[in-house]
Amino acid sequence: MGIFVFLPLVLPLTTWPIARLAERCLHPRAATVLLTGLATAMALCSTVCLGLLMVVGTAQLPGNPLPDGWSDPEVRESVPHHEVAGKAAIPGLLAVVVACGHAVAQHWAVRRRAHRALRGLPPTEVAVLPDAEPYAYALPGGVRDRIVVSTALLGRLAARERRALFAHERSHLAARHHRHLLLVRLAARANPFLLPLRTAVAYTVERWADEEAARAVGSRKAVARAIGRAALAGHGTPAPTLAALAAPGPLPRRVAALLQPAPAVRTWPPVFTTVGLALWTAATGVLLSAMFSANSALTLVRLLHAATPL
């Protein structure tokens, strides 16, 4: 495997330039899909390589249940500095599993609590809760997707701003934005170098919904006013993997973007531009991560097969 087994752990650094440029230069829909795909692929590759290192490290531990041949010198020498790297990968992979498991458990726990709070209400698309706290968010799943909003927030919005609010949340549900948010959150838990992509996607999903709401309402300024009022009054969402009009983040940038013309729908920017070069760099990083992790996995499988007595 050599040093190539370590590279997928650090190649996510190649996605940092596109994380910020995609927010500014790509349509929010294209940016969300692109960054989610990059983060997911990078996280899978780095986790595979961490697992390969863990196998080498576990085979060195006394009393392990693995075949004795797996600790042969040929296997150990396939990883540079195997004494440190292999053993350090064991707690590292355990930390990834625990962190990702906690994120998934939190996501489902919040969704269950939210659905329980709606019991007894009419099964309408919009669930209005009599609450003095102003909030609104998109709640997927259950019997049907629903928009949850409090009476306190509705009372602070004008009629057109309410339409913008509902159009924004419908966009979150229709595009399944909670899946993008969950995937990038898991990716960042698997590899901290992917944190900028999680932050970027949290912003681009809101911009995506902003643009859809502006198209549905027919007024970009109405959506901007709704965002401003909801942000001043609201408290965001009950979980980072649920989306809402007043989600925490760079709200002034969202408002400023709505006061400008709608962004052009373009899935792939020209190559010889800053964002195009950044995108190609990130794509190259993903390709190299996939190649290195696959090559390392095949190499280790062949070594372990050769070292295992029949």
LOMIPA-801186 format. One record per atom (N, C-alpha, C, O): residue in one letter; x negated, y, z. Coordinates in steps of 0.2 Angstrom, whole numbers, plus 5000, padded with zeros to 4 digits. Layout:
// LOMIPA-801186
AXYZ ...
***
This chain:
// LOMIPA-801186
M499649945000 M500050005000 M499650065000 M499750114996 G499050065004 G498650125004 G498950185007 G499450185010 I498650245005 I498950305007 I499650325004 I499950365007 F499850284999 F500450304996 F501050295000 F501550324999 V500950245005 V501550235010 V501650295014 V502250305017 F501150345015 F501350405019 F501650455015 F501950505018 L501550455009 L501750515005 L502450535005 L502650595005 P502950485004 P503650495005 P503850535011 P504350565012 L503450525017 L503550565023 L503450635022 L503750675026 V503050655018 V502850725017 V503050765011 V503050825010 L503250725006 L503450744999 L504150795000 L504250834996 P504550785005 P505050835006 P504850905006 P505350945005 L504250915007 L504050985007 L504051015000 L504151075000 T504150974995 T504151004988 T504851024987 T504951064982 T505351014991 T506051034990 T506151104994 T506651134993 W505651134998 W505751195001 W505951254996 W506351294998 P505551264991 P505651314987 P506351314984 P506651374983 I506551254981 I507251254978 I507851264983 I508351284981 A507651254990 A508251254995 A508451334995 A509051344995 R507951374995 R508151444995 R508351474989 R508851514988 L508051454983 L508151484977 L508851454974 L509151494971 A509051394976 A509651374974 A510251414977 A510751424973 E510151434983 E510751474986 E510851544982 E511351564981 R510251574979 R510351634976 R510451634968 R510851674965 C510151574965 C510151574958 C510651524954 C510751534948 L510851474958 L511351424955 L512051434957 L512151474963 H512551414953 H513251414956 H513251374962 H512951324963 P513651394967 P513751354973 P513851284972 P513651244976 R514351264968 R514451194967 R513851154964 R513751104967 A513451184959 A512851154957 A512351144962 A512051094963 A512251194966 A511751204972 A511951144977 A511451114979 T512551144979 T512751094984 T512651024982 T512350984986 V512851004976 V512750934973 V512050924973 V511750864974 L511650974970 L510950964969 L510550954975 L510150904976 L510650994980 L510250994986 L510450934991 L510050904994 T511150914990 T511350854994 T511050794991 T510750744995 G510950784984 G510650734981 G509950724983 G509650674984 L509550784982 L508850784984 L508750764991 L508250724993 A509150794996 A509050775003 A509150705004 A508750665008 T509650675001 T509850605002 T509350555000 T509050505003 A509050574994 A508550524991 A507950534994 A507550484996 M507650594996 M507050605000 M507150565007 M506650535009 A507650575010 A507750535017 A507750465016 A507450435021 L508050435011 L508050365010 L507350335009 L507150285012 C506950375005 C506250355003 C505850355009 C505450315011 S505850415013 S505450415019 S505650365024 S505250345028 T506250345025 T506450295030 T506250225028 T506050195032 V506250215021 V505950155019 V505250145021 V505050095023 C504850195019 C504150195021 C504050195028 C503550155031 L504450225032 L504350215040 L504550145042 L504150125046 G504950115039 G505150045040 G504549995038 G504449955042 L504250015033 L503649975031 L503149975036 L502749925038 L502950035038 L502450045043 L502650015050 L502149985053 M503250015051 M503449985057 M503349905057 M503149875062 V503449875051 V503349805051 V502649785052 V502449745056 V502149825049 V501449815050 V501249835058 V500849795061 G501549885061 G501449895068 G501749845073 G501349825077 T502349815071 T502649765075 T502249705075 T502249665080 A501949685069 A501649625069 A500949625073 A500749575075 Q500749685075 Q500149685079 Q500249675087 Q499849665091 L500949685089 L501049685096 L501049605098 L501349565095 P500849595104 P500849525107 P501549505109 P501949545111 G501649445107 G502349415109 G502849435104 G503449425105 N502649465098 N503249485093 N503449425090 N503149375090 P504149425088 P504449365085 P504249355078 P504449305074 L503849395075 L503649385068 L503149335066 L502749315071 P503149305060 P502649255059 P501949275060 P501749335059 D501549235063 D500849255064 D500449275058 D499949325059 G500549255052 G500249275047 G500349345045 G499949375041 W500849375048 W500949445046 W500549495049 W500449555048 S500149465054 S499649515057 S498949495055 S498449515058 D498849465049 D498249445046 D497849515044 D498149565043 P497249505044 P496849575042 P497049595035 P497049655034 E497249555030 E497449575024 E498049625024 E498149675021 V498549605029 V499149645029 V498949705033 V499249765031 R498549705038 R498449765042 R498049815038 R498149875038 E497549795034 E497149835030 E497549865024 E497249915020 S498149845023 S498549875017 S498749945019 S498949985015 V498749965026 V498950025028 V498350065032 V498050035036 P498150125029 P497550155032 P497750175040 P498250195041 H497250165044 H497350185051 H497950145054 H498350175057 H497950085052 H498550045054 H498650035062 H499250025064 E498150045066 E498150035073 E498650095076 E499050085080 V498550155073 V498950205075 V499550215071 V500150225074 A499550215065 A500150225061 A500650175062 A501250195062 G500450115062 G500950055062 G501350065069 G501950055069 K500950075074 K501250075081 K501650135082 K502150135085 A501450195079 A501850255080 A502450255076 A502950285077 A502450215071 A503050205067 A503650175070 A504250185069 I503450135075 I504050095079 I504450145083 I505050145082 P504250185087 P504650235090 P504950285085 P505450315086 G504550305080 G504750345075 G505450325072 G505950365071 L505450265069 L506050235066 L506550225071 L507150235069 L506450205077 L506950205082 L507250275083 L507850275084 A506850325084 A507150395084 A507550415079 A508150445080 V507450395073 V507850405067 V508550375067 V509050405066 V508450305069 V509150265070 V509550295075 V510150305074 V509250315081 V509650345086 V509950415084 V510550425086 A509550455081 A509750525079 A510350515074 A510850555075 C510250475069 C510750465064 C511350435067 C511950455065 G511350385071 G511850355074 G512250405079 G512850405079 H511950445082 H512250505086 H512650555082 H513150575084 A512350575076 A512650615072 A513350585069 A513850625069 V513250525067 V513850495064 V514450485070 V515050495069 A514150465076 A514650455081 A514950525083 A515550525085 Q514550575083 Q514850645085 Q515350665080 Q515950695081 H515250655073 H515650675068 H516350635069 H516850665068 W516350575070 W516950535070 W517350555077 W517950555077 A516950565082 A517250585089 A517650645088 A518250655090 V517350695085 V517650765084 V518250755079 V518850785081 R518250715074 R518850705070 R519350665073 R519950685073 R519250615078 R519750585081 R520050635086 R520750635087 R519650675090 R519950715095 R520450765091 R520950785093 A520250795085 A520550845081 A521250815079 A521750845079 H521250745077 H521850715074 H522350705080 H522950705080 R522050685086 R522450675092 R522850745094 R523350735096 A522450795093 A522750865095 A523350875091 A523750925092 L523450845085 L523950865080 L524550815081 L525050825077 R524450765085 R525050725086 R525650755088 R525650805093 G526250735085 G526850775087 G527050835083 G527650855083 L526550855079 L526650905074 L526950885068 L526850825066 P527350925064 P527650895058 P527050885053 P526550915053 P527050825049 P526550805044 P526450855038 P526450825033 T526350915039 T526350965034 T525550975032 T525150955036 E525451005027 E524751015025 E524351065030 E523851055032 V524751115032 V524451165037 V524751145044 V525351145045 A524351135049 A524551125056 A524351185060 A523751205060 V524851225062 V524751285066 V524851265073 V525351245075 L524251285077 L524251265084 L524351335088 L524051385086 P524851335093 P524951395097 P524351395102 P524351375107 D523851435100 D523251445104 D523051515104 D523051555098 A522751545109 A522551605110 A521851615107 A521651675106 E521451565106 E520851565103 E520951565095 E521251525092 P520551605092 P520651615084 P520151565081 P519551565082 Y520451515077 Y520051475073 Y520451445067 Y521051445067 A520051415063 A520351375057 A519851335054 A519251355053 Y519951275052 Y519551225049 Y519851175045 Y520451165046 A519551145040 A519751085036 A519651025040 A519051005041 L520150985040 L520150925044 L520350865039 L520850855038 P519850825037 P519950775032 P520150705036 P520050705042 G520450665032 G520550595034 G521250595038 G521650635038 G521250535042 G521950525045 G522450505040 G522250475035 V523050515041 V523650505037 V523550545030 V523650525025 R523350605031 R523250655026 R522750705028 R522650715034 D522450735023 D522050795024 D522450855027 D523050865024 R522150895032 R522550945034 R522151005036 R521551005036 I522451065036 I522151125037 I522351145044 I522951155046 V521951155049 V522051175056 V521951245057 V521351265056 V522451285059 V522351355061 V522751375067 V523251345068 S522451415071 S522851445077 S523251505075 S523151535071 T523751515079 T524151565079 T523851635080 T523951685077 A523251635084 A522851695085 A522551715079 A522551775078 L522251675075 L521951695069 L522451715064 L522351765060 L522951675063 L523451705058 L523751775059 L523851805055 G523851785066 G524051855068 G523551905066 G523851965066 R522951895065 R522451945063 R522351955056 R521951995054 L522651915052 L522551915044 L523151945041 L523751925043 A523051985036 A523652005032 A523851945027 A523551895027 A524451955024 A524751905020 A524251875014 A524151815014 R523851925011 R523451905006 R522851865009 R522551825006 E522651895014 E522051865018 E522251795020 E521751745020 R522851775022 R523051715024 R523051665018 R522851605019 R523251695012 R523251655006 R522451635005 R522351575003 A522051685006 A521351665005 A521051615009 A520651575008 L521251615016 L521051575021 L521251505019 L520851455019 F521951495017 F522151425015 F521851405009 F521751345008 A521751445004 A521351424998 A520651404999 A520451354996 H520351435004 H519651415005 H519651345009 H519251305007 E520051335013 E520151275017 E520351215012 E520051155012 R520751225007 R520951175002 R520351154998 R520351104996 S519951204996 S519351194992 S518951144996 S518651094993 H518851155003 H518451115007 H518651045006 H518250995006 L519351035007 L519650965007 L519550935000 L519450875000 A519750974995 A519750944988 A519050924986 A518950874983 A518550954988 A517850944986 A517550894991 A516950884990 R517850874996 R517550835001 R516850865004 R516350825004 H516950925006 H516350955008 H516050925015 H515450935016 H516450895018 H516250865025 H515750805023 H515250795027 R515750775017 R515350725016 R514650755014 R514150725016 H514650805010 H513950845009 H513650865016 H513050855017 L514050895020 L513750915026 L513450855031 L512950865034 L513850805031 L513650745035 L513050715032 L512550695035 L512950705025 L512350675022 L511750715023 L511250695025 V511850785022 V511250825023 V511050825031 V510450835032 R511550825035 R511350815042 R510950755044 R510450755048 L511250695041 L510850635042 L510150635039 L509650615042 A510150665033 A509450675030 A508950715034 A508350695035 A509150765037 A508750805042 A508550765048 A508050775051 R509050725050 R508850685056 R508350635054 R507950615058 A508350605048 A507950555046 A507250585045 A506750555046 N507150645042 N506550685041 N506650755042 N506950785038 P506350785047 P506350855049 P506150905044 P506350955044 F505750875039 F505550925033 F506150935029 F506050985025 L506750905030 L507350915026 L507750965029 L508350975027 L507550995035 L508051045038 L508251105034 L508751125034 P507751135030 P507951185025 P508551165020 P508951215019 L508551105018 L509051085014 L509751085017 L510251095015 R509751055024 R510351055028 R510651125029 R511251135028 T510151175030 T510351245031 T510651275024 T511151305025 A510351255019 A510551285012 A511251255011 A511651295008 V511351195012 V511951165010 V512551185014 V513151195012 A512451205021 A512951225025 A513151295022 A513751315023 Y512751335019 Y512851395016 Y513251385009 Y513751425008 T512951345005 T513251334998 T513951304998 T514351324994 V514151265003 V514751235003 V515251295005 V515851295002 E515051335009 E515551395010 E515551445004 E516151465003 R515051455001 R515051494995 R515451464989 R515851494986 W515451394989 W515851354984 W516551374986 W516951384981 A516751364992 A517451374994 A517651444993 A518251464991 D517251494994 D517351564993 D517551574986 D518051614985 E517151544981 E517251564974 E517951524972 E518351554968 E518151464975 E518751434973 E519351474976 E519851484973 A519251504982 A519751544985 A519851614981 A520451634980 A519351644979 A519351704975 A519751694969 A520151734966 R519651634965 R519951614959 R520651604960 R521151624956 A520851574966 A521551554967 A521951614969 A522551624967 V521651664973 V521951724975 V521951774970 V522451814970 G521451774966 G521451824961 G521151894963 G521151944960 S520751884969 S520451944972 S519851924976 S519951894981 R519251944974 R518651934977 R518651974984 R518351954989 K518852034984 K518852074989 K519352054995 K519152055001 A519852024993 A520351994998 A519951935002 A520051935008 V519651894998 V519251835002 V518751865006 V518551845012 A518351915004 A517851955008 A518151975014 A517851975020 R518752015014 R519052035020 R519251985025 R519151985031 A519451925022 A519751875026 A519151845030 A519151825036 I518551835026 I517951805029 I517751855035 I517551835040 G517751915034 G517451965039 G517951965045 G517651965051 R518551965044 R519051965050 R518951895054 R518951895060 A518951845050 A518951775053 A518251765057 A518251735062 A517751795054 A517051795057 A517051835064 A516751815069 L517351895064 L517351935070 L517851905075 L517651915081 A518351865073 A518751835078 A518651765080 A518751745085 G518451725075 G518351655076 G517751625079 G517351665081 H517751565080 H517251525084 H516951475079 H516651425082 G517051475073 G516751425069 G517151355069 G517751355070 T516751305068 T517051235068 T516951195074 T516451215077 P517351145075 P517151105081 P516551055080 P516251025085 A516251045074 A515751005073 A515351035066 A515651065062 P514651025066 P514351055060 P514551015054 P514351045048 T514850955054 T515050925048 T515750935045 T515950915041 L516050985049 L516751005047 L516651075044 L516251115047 A517051095039 A516951165036 A517451215037 A518051185039 A517351275037 A517851325039 A517651395036 A517051405034 L518151435036 L518051505033 L517551545037 L517151575034 A517551535044 A517151575048 A516551525051 A516351535056 A516351485047 A515751435049 A515151485050 A515051535047 P514751465055 P514151505057 P513651505051 P513651455047 G513351555050 G512851565045 G512751635042 G512951675046 P512451645037 P512351715034 P512951745031 P513051745025 L513451755035 L514051785033 L514051855029 L514351855024 P513551895031 P513451955027 P513251945019 P513551975015 R512951885018 R512751865012 R513351845008 R513351855002 R513751805011 R514351785008 R514851835006 R515051845000 V514851885010 V515351945009 V515051985003 V515352004998 A514351995003 A514052034998 A514051994991 A514152024986 A514051924991 A514151894985 A514851894982 A514951904976 L515351904986 L516051914984 L516151984981 L516651994977 L515752024983 L515852094981 L515452104974 L515452164971 Q515152054972 Q514852054965 Q515252014960 Q515651974962 P515052014954 P515451974949 P515351894951 P514851874954 A515751854948 A515751784950 A515151754946 A514951774941 P514751704950 P514151674947 P514351634941 P514851604940 A513851634936 A513951594930 A513851514932 A513451494936 V514351474929 V514251404930 V513751374926 V513751374920 R513151354929 R512651324925 R512351274930 R512151284935 T512251214927 T512051154931 T511351144931 T511051114936 W510951174926 W510251164926 W509951224923 W510051244917 P509551264927 P509251324925 P508651314920 P508451264919 P508551364916 P507951364911 P507351344915 P507151364920 V506851304911 V506251274914 V505851334916 V505551334922 F505651384912 F505151434913 F505451494917 F505351544915 T505751474922 T505951524927 T505751504934 T505551444935 T505851544939 T505651534946 T506051474948 T505751424951 V506751474948 V507151424950 V507051364946 V507151304949 G506951364939 G506851304935 G506151274937 G506251204938 L505651304939 L505051274941 L505151244948 L504851184949 A505451274952 A505551244959 A505951184958 A505851134962 L506451184954 L506951124953 L506551064950 L506651014952 W506051084945 W505651024943 W505151004948 W505050944948 T504951044952 T504451024957 T504850974962 T504550924964 A505450994964 A505850954969 A506050884965 A505950834969 A506250884959 A506350824955 A505750784955 A505850724955 T505150814954 T504550774953 T504450744960 T504150684961 G504550784966 G504450754972 G504850694974 G504650644977 V505550694972 V505950644973 V505750584969 V505750524971 L505550594962 L505350534958 L504650504961 L504650444961 L504250544963 L503650514966 L503750474973 L503550424974 S504250504977 S504450474983 S504750404982 S504550354985 A505150404976 A505450334975 A504950284972 A504950224974 M504450314968 M503950264965 M503550244971 M503350184971 F503350284975 F502850264981 F503150214986 F502850164988 S503850234987 S504150184992 S504250124989 S504250064992 A504450114983 A504650054979 A503950014979 A503949954980 N503450044977 N502750014976 N502549984983 N502249934983 S502650024988 S502350004994 S502749944997 S502549895000 A503449944996 A503849894998 A503649824994 A503649774997 L503549834987 L503449774984 L502749744986 L502649684986 T502249794987 T501549764989 T501649734996 T501249684997 L501949765000 L502049735007 L502349665007 L502149615010 V502949655003 V503249595002 V502749544999 V502749485001 R502349554994 R501949514991 R501449484997 R501249434997 L501149535000 L500649525006 L500949475011 L500649425013 L501549495013 L501849455018 L502049385016 L501949335020 H502249375010 H502349315007 H501749275006 H501749215008 A501249305004 A500549265004 A500349245011 A499949195011 A500449285016 A500149275022 A500649225026 A500449205032 T501249215024 T501649165028 T501649095026 T501649085020 P501449055030 P501348985028 P502048955027 P502548965030 L501948905021 L502548875019 L502748815024 L503248785022 
***
